[in-house]
């Protein structure tokens, strides 16, 4: 009987020490690269001719800004990344070169964007067109809401998220 008590105490001590040891270890974190996680409300494209698949929001979530050419066109090209300083932005550790062209028509401006960023051994090109209405054509309170939406719309963050979801299949 005393032997059983000694064995039970030894097991409790071993289990307690083992539990303490594991609690002291830093937990191995699951990959936290949010770039690889599906984004709620976003959809995956079917692979295009280059075998590229990516995620994009089905809706922009805006009331005044609208997508004209959507989903974005995404392509990969060989080459080294380079960009004029005034056309480059940094999003986290990723540099994006932005090429913008605009065209006005009937109270709106149509902006075509092409974001170019390094993607492994390639350059990823994300291209699309958005329509921005002339907010002054609205009466208040829509005019103020339109201006606020255009001032706070994070197009760079949106494109960075799209670019980070690009996969070669």
Secondary structure, DSSP 8 states (H G I E B T S, - for coil): -HHHHHHHHHHHHHHHHHHHHHHHS--------GGGS--TTEEE----TT-EE-EEESS---SS-EEEEEEEEEEEEES-----GGGEEEETTEEEEEEEEEEEETTEEEEEEEEEEEETTEEEEEEEEEEEE-GGGS-TTHHHHHHHHHHH--HHHHHHHHHHT-EE-
